[in-house]
Amino acid sequence: MKALKLRKWCVWITMLFMAQALFAQQVSINGTVISGTDNYPVVGASIVEKGTTNGIITDMDGNFSLSVTKGAIIQISYIGYITQEIPANENKKLNIVLKENVQALGDVVVTGYSSQKKADLTGAVSVVKMDDIKNINTSNAVQSLQGRVPGLHVTNTGQPNGDVDVKIRGVSTLGNSKPLYIIDGIPSTRSMNEIATSDIESIQVLKDASAATIYGSRAANGVIIVTTKKGKAGGTHVEFRASLTAQQWQRSVDLLNTEEYGLVNFRAGVNDGSVLNTTTLSNGSINEKMNPYTYMYDVAWNNGKPTLNRMILPEYLDVAGDPVMRAADTDWVKEISRTGFIQNYNVTVTSGNEKGRALFSADYYGNDGTVKGTYFDRITARINSDYKLFNDRVVIGENLSLSKTRSSTLDGKGLQENAKNIQSIVPVHSLDGGWGGPANNMSDRQNPVRLIEDNKQNHEDVFRLFGDVNLSVDILKGLTFRSKFGIDYTGWWKRDMQKTYQSGFMSDKTARLNTYTNYGGNWVLSNTLQYKVDLGKSNFDILVGQEMMKYRLEDMSAGRDGFLLENEDYMYLSVGDGNLRNAGGATSYALSSFFGKVNYSYDNRYLASVTVRRDGSSRFGKNNRWGTFPAFSLGWRVSEEGFFEGAKNIVSDLKLRYGWGKTGNQEIDNYASYGLYQARYYTDATWGRDQGTAYDITGTGQGQLPSGFIRTQRVNPDLKWEATTQNNAGIDFGVFNQMFTGSIDYFYKKTDDILVKPPYIATIGFGGDRWVNGASMENSGFEFMLTYNQKVGEVDLNITGNIASYRNKITKLPEDVINSYPGNGNDQTILGRPWKSLFGYVADGIFQNEQEVTDHVEQPGKGVGRIRYKDLNDDGKINDEDRTWLGVEDPKFLYGLNVNAGWKNFDFSMFWNGQVGSHANNGQKTFTDFFGLFGGQNYGRRLVDAWSPDNTSSTIPAASANNVNDEGRFSTYFVENTSFLKLANIEIGYRLPDHILKAAHMESARIYLSGQNLLTIKKGWGDNAFTGADPETPNFAYPVPRAFTFGINVSF
């Protein structure tokens, strides 16, 4: 008995010591969890002691406190973020920054009137990482998507206003191929440059019809869904962003200076058999006074061949009276270019709790372009809020934005053309302080510096109100009604003052003022009813809806001549005393829609979606006003099957997708189906001819004839929708526990009933034009994306690459419009070929000697130093029948590579993008390589290296003032390869450490330095090497600049 009691005491003593030991090993930890995406607290993040069930979740401010075993590992996780593991440390507060898991299968994706988990998607949808683009200083967020989304082709214009050309999976129509933008649920076809990039929360690109059909008649060109930021729970937060960018031209076309122009002029004269404006110099003096604007050449003759010893430039360009325009050596490109600066400032204030949330943001963006006189300024303000009522069953809210932009009316592209065409011998200013300008025998090219100075007060303003008010009601469990009324209203105003000037022989003695304005927009009302039901393994998400839209725009213009004072404060229409002008009009259309969608999931493995939409548009004929657009898609999550369990340690995720759908295109003229008539009452101001509808048979009317209406377009009541059907097959995958994730898609789409306007026979009468449905086009291609996401040592590494390819071909055209497209109209037509095919002659080098000229077929104008063309049909002569297909403008492949790395408080990103297999008609070569196509202007410096008997290796034909060989004809000489690889963006950032943030009472702070368009690798060799400035924007486009940005992001 005593022994039993002794054993009990031993047990109790042992347990007491064990409890004391366990209590001694427990420590208390506390800290805060924030999002690395926006620096806001993460509410509801899971904090768990690894290997146990001991855990807690963060509160409304992201804070937590937990007792754990000393030396334990803490796991921090939250949906959509990468799980972190850190050792427990009771000696300091833990500040944990969760990084977004861009491949998280639980991510919610907005797909149109609703949202889905990424894992449940069966359509081709790309999600853009806003972290990758939010610091790129551009006025248009879409501009930053170039190369980041497979199948999305973005061509930057370089303009300060950020205009871009966007195509999703190539071209599906012969008309408007712009995608539809859905901004917070409101459809828009306007540019995105009126929305601040800092206000955008997410961007999704719907690429296949099964995903986009929910938008029916407007979705044939793809859909880009933009969701702006909303308020967040967790108190009040203030975020401030500021950045400054310096930008310069990357490269310009080299032009002839004054001396080089004289040299090429001399060579052209020699090649043409006449040495012009020559004289003999004796003892260094000129025997007779040199005429103005005459190049003087000292020529020595050897065996009947001239050799240039010396060239004397003219002193003055003007002839009559006292000369005031002294010859110069002006670098016109330098005169119009500058280092431009971009400023961007944004402040965002958010607040919220479990009952409501609100956001206010203000943004300023100012871009002084790299071409003098060009600029774009934008001010935007955004406010939104939503509040829960009646036990959280009702949510009401609004999301409104105001923007005001001002931009120069100067055409930067046109200024470049003038700078490249006006001769360098022309001075900027004359000796009397006036403007320099073209002299006699020069072409009528304007002084671009005068254009900049005289137009600096001209601008256009755009005011835009955009937003919605919305209501959401939870009627029953799983049943929700939503209603949204949206508005997109714009007011546009432009002022164009044209001052008097004298510039060389060009002048205008009348001051003019023209003003233009338009205002209007559209309203949208949408109502949806959504029912979500969970029946065990079966899950349904059912959506039905109705939408109506009305658009109306009115425009007016007025002008007047004759102003005594030429300044902005004086030039108003009522002040002028000359001719008056006015015009005005209006346009409108309406759209009514009904739609439904059912998403089904069985056991998280088998997925299906069915969509149908019916649209009625006022743009189409009364017999085909309504169109129906169905779609379906299927998905199989193979990785969730039981038989796949053994392979999941290698292939962690695998989903197969297939979708089919039909979408429409209603982006045509609002009145394309109507018969149109125009009033004619005016007299031509230039020629004094009556432009009325009456005909003066006797010739005695003197322009005072009665007038009425004239037909400009015939009616077509059968005009109907362009319809695009698309098939898409895809695979989503992840391997090695999502270390590598990616997707592969193949698509085929066909568009029928494309609108064209055939010519008409004369017997129909004036105004016989009529739109008809008559063309078809096919488009197919593939897309591939692969992401590597891993922590390597202390470095967080994320690398994403993508590549895409597409090809279109025209399969049907009415016979009477075939000749409007490339081809010879007989055996070689555009049918079966890509829309942007190039058709012309094949250049076959340069004739090197008379024997080659003699041996060649009949070619009018052939000669030594001239381009030789191939006789493709072997008929012994060069004519139109020797033309063939030379290439395609669209690239064969588009690709991009994005690298993100983080180490401690530093982060680094680098982005490359490019294209392969694209070609362009480089029209710049008409003035860089030829002296005789356009007379009286400047030319490119390449002419200095033109072919000559002493330079037979040159590929540039000999300089000539004539064009007897018709070398301006389109041929392979102008077709150049526009493939390129660009270092589009590189950025390094530093996040301030916690002790500095605490001392400064800041939540987070980051500074960064970035560069854009730092390197361009292009094809610079071979027959079709690119010789222009930038293969992304060939010809005379506004230059895409090289830029450097410094910025700071701070939150409180």
Secondary structure, 3 states (H helix, E strand, C coil): CHHHHHHHHHHHHHHHHHHHHHHHHEEEEEEEEEECCCCCECCCCEEEECCCCCEEECCCCCEEEEEEECCCEEEEECCCECCEEEECCCCCCEEEEECECCCCCCCEEECCCCEEEHHHCCCCEEEECHHHCCCCCCCCHHHHHCCCCCCEEEEECCCCCCCEEEEECCCCCCCCCCCEEEECCEEECCCHHHCCHHHEEEEEEECCHHHHHHHHHHCCCCEEEEEECCCCCCCCEEEEEEEEEEEECCCCCCECCHHHHHHHHHHHHHHCCCCCCEECCECCECCCCCCCCCCEEEEEEECCEEEEEEEECCCECCCCCCCCCECCCCCHHHHHECCEEEEEEEEEEEEEECCEEEEEEEEEEEEECCECCCEEEEEEEEEEEEEEECCCCEEEEEEEEEEEEEEECCCHHHHHHHHHHCCCCCCCECCCCCECCCCCCCCCCCCHHHHHHHCCCCEEEEEEEEEEEEEEEEEECCEEEEEEEEEEEEEEEEEEEECCEEECCEEECCCEEEEEEEEEEEEEEEEEEEEEEEECCEEEEEEEEEEEEEEEEEEEEEEEECCCCCCCCCCCCCCCCCCEEEEEEEEEEEEEEEEEEEEEEECCCEEEEEEEEEEEECCCCCCCCEEEEEEEEEEEEHHHCHHHHHHCCCEEEEEEEEEEEEEEECCCCCCCCCCEEEECCCECCCCCCECCCCCCCCCCCCCCCCCCEEEEECCCCCCCCEEEEEEEEEEEEEECCCCEEEEEEEEEEEEEEEEECCCCCHHHCCCCCCCEEEEEEEEEEEEEEEEEEEEECCEEEEEEEEEEEEEEEEEECCHHHHHHCCCCCCCCCCECCCCCEEEEECEEEECCCHHHHHHCCECCCCCCCCEEECCCCCCCECCHHHCEEEEECCCCEEEEEEEEEEECCEEEEEEEEEEECCEEECCCHHHHCCCCCCCCCCCEHHHHHCCECCECCCCCCCCCCCCCCCCCCCECCCEEECCEEEEEEEEEEEECCHHHHHHCCCCEEEEEEEEEEEEEEECCCCCCCCCCCCCCCCCCCCCCCEEEEEEEEEEC
